[in-house]
Amino acid sequence: GGDEGIDFKEGVRDSAIYGNYIHNLSDKAIYIDGGSDPRDPQITNIHIFGNIMTNLPSAGIVVTTEGRGDVDGVYVYNNIVHSVTGDGFRVYDHPGGRGDGGTVRNVVFINNTAYNTGTESGGGFRVNHETAEGIVFRNNVAWGNRDYDIRGESETLIEFNLCADDS
């Protein structure tokens, strides 16, 4: 019944989030945020794998920066997101990060599943960040999502995904 299930912020390095069943929260399941702490703003080398996320009023996995901190090197693989009102997997340009210099680089989504996501607005996989670099969606499965299965922006590579948009 809490907010984000797992929230990595400001300065987290060389870490993993895996093997979790995250459900019935009041916000996102997993939130990665470069933050704004000028002393240690870098998030790097994060692996997110083997998680199941369901029944959420927001999104499954979100990668962003809310300030001057950068996010570089997040690997998202073998996760399942279903039955969420927003995007299943999202790289997001947080309003608090605009103009502060922080950015998101090298985020790779491989072998993930997004099913029945965006039930109110959104879809399976999305990049909604104009300055993000090196975003990859490869070998993912997306079906039964509301507005789209996969949507990229800026430097996004989308290849070898299985999409079956039936909405």
Beta strands, then each sheet from edge to edge (+ up, - down):
strand 1: 6-9
strand 2: 13-18
strand 3: 21-23
strand 4: 30-33
strand 5: 43-49
strand 6: 52-56
strand 7: 61-64
strand 8: 71-77
strand 9: 80-84
strand 10: 89-92
strand 11: 104-110
strand 12: 113-117
strand 13: 125-128
strand 14: 133-138
strand 15: 141-143
strand 16: 150-151
strand 17: 156-159
strand 18: 162-164
sheet 1: 1+ 4+ 7+ 10+ 13+ 16+
sheet 2: 2+ 5+ 8+ 11+ 14+ 17+
sheet 3: 3+ 6+ 9+ 12+ 15+ 18+
end
